[in-house]
Amino acid sequence: MKRILIYFLLMVFQFGFSQQVPKVLKTKFSIEALAQKLQDKSGKEISINEILKQHKGKIVILDFWAGWCKDCLKALPKAKELEANNPNVNFVFLSLERSQDGFLKSLDRFQMTDKENYWFASGWKNDFNNDVDLNWIPRYIVVDQKSAIAKYYAITPDDPEIQSTIDKLTK
């Protein structure tokens, strides 16, 4: 009986709590999602819509991450490589740290202070993350020059579809 329970728990952990491809791959953000507020490094609030307006006319990669996330930290060198290989693409890092103090410490600890970073002070469950079906991190979304979603779902920065989407958008 113990063996069956352990097997069951392993199956739930392996298959029940892993990243799953959303059933619908969206091409735009909802009004509620765009209104979602985040905080910058100084604690100033800004909406997703305001962030995207600052990058209008540019390709943007939204990189969801946290310093406590082993998968995120493992992906960080590849994300930096993707950024270095695409100097005309703007990278926006969206942190899911559990506290503002944790957010600021992670920026320092992982040499992210020179990057454009925002923190979901509202926590994981919010209008934006719900709209984009965020169920695991890291996660990457490519946004085109008109602030529409060009690549909705990628879980690693070296996903070849990210680069092919960037290449298509720059032609």
N, C-alpha and C positions, 0 to 999 in steps of 0.2 A: 504494500500500500504506500509506504514511504517513497519507494522508487517511482511509482506512478505519479505521485504528487510533485516530486522533484522534476520529472520529465514534463509534466503539465506546466509548471512554473517556468521552466526553461523555454518551452514553446511560446507561452504568452509573452515572455520578455523578448524573445527573438523576433516574433512575428507581430506582436500586438503593439509594440512601442517603437517601431522603426519608421523611417520616412516612407511615405506612400505617395505615389504619383496622384495628384488630384484628378478626379473624374472629368472635370471641365478645365481646359487650359484657356484661361482668360486672356483677353487682348486689351482690356482697359480696367482702370480702377474705379470703384464705386465712389459716389459723392461722399459717403460716410468715411470710406477709407482715406480719401484725399484730405478730409478734415482732421484726421487723427493727429494729435499733438505729440511731439517728441521734445527732448531737451538737448541743447548743444552742450559743449564742455563747460560753459559758464553757467549753465542752468536756465538759460533763456529758452522759452517755448517757441516752437516753430511747427507748422503743419507740413504734412507730406506734400500737399499742393504747393506750398511756398518753396519747399526744397526743390521740387521738380521745375517750378518756374525759374529758379536760379540757373537751371541747366537747360532751359529751352533752347533748341537748336543743336544740342549735343546728345551723344549716346551716353547713357548712364547705366552703370551696373550697381544694383542694390545688393549689398553683401550683408546677410544676416549672420551675426556671430556673437560670441561671449567668451570671456577669459576662462570660464569654468568648463567650457565645452571642449573635450579632447579632440573631437572630429574637426572643430573649427581651428584649433591650434595646429593640428596636423595639416590642414589645408592652407594655412596662412602663407607659407612660402610660395605655394602655387598661385595664390591670389596676388601676391606681390609681383610674381613673374608675369601673370596676365596683365597686370597694370603697367609694368615696365614695357611690355611688348605692344601696348596700345596707348601711346601717349595722348592721342586725341579723344580718348574715352574718359569720362568722369566717373570716378568710383565714390560711392557713398556707402559708408559702413553704418549699419543699424544694429546697435547693441541690445542684447537681451540680458544684461547683467541684472542682478537682483536688487541692487541699490546704486545710488549715485556715487557713493564712495567706491564701490566695486568697479563701476564704470570708469572712473578716473584712474584708479589703480591699474586696471587692465590696459588702459591707453598707454600709461607709462611703461608698465612691465613688458608689453609686446611691441614697443616702439611704434605706436599708432597715433601719437600726439600731432604729427604733421599731416594726418589724413582727415578727411571730412567725416566726422563721427557724430552720431546722434544716439540717444538712449530712450527707450520706451519706459518712461517713469510709471506708466499705467500698467506695466507688467506684460506678460506674454499674451494674455487674452485681451485684445482690443480690436477696434473696428478695422484697422489696417491688416493686422495679422490674420484675423478671421476672414477678411475678404480675399487674401492671397493664399488661404488654406495652409498657413504655416503650421506644420506639425512636427518639425524637427529642424535643427540647425547643424551645420551651415546650410544655407540656401542662397541661391543667386537668381536674380531677375534682371533681364536686359530690357531697358526702356529706350525707345527710339527718340528721334529728334523732336517729335511732336508729343512726347510724354505718354505714348501708348506702349503697351507691353509687347515687346518683340520676341522675347524668350521668357516664358512663364516659369518654367521649372527646371532647375539644375541644382544638383547637390554637391558638386565639386567644381572648383574653378578651372580644372583642366578638362571639363566636359567639352568635347570637340564642337558641340552645337553652339556653345557660347561664342567661340571664335568665328565660326561660320556665320552666325547671326551678325556679329560685328562687321565682318567682311561684306555681307550683303547690304548692310545699312550704310557703308561708306562708299559704295559704288555710285 
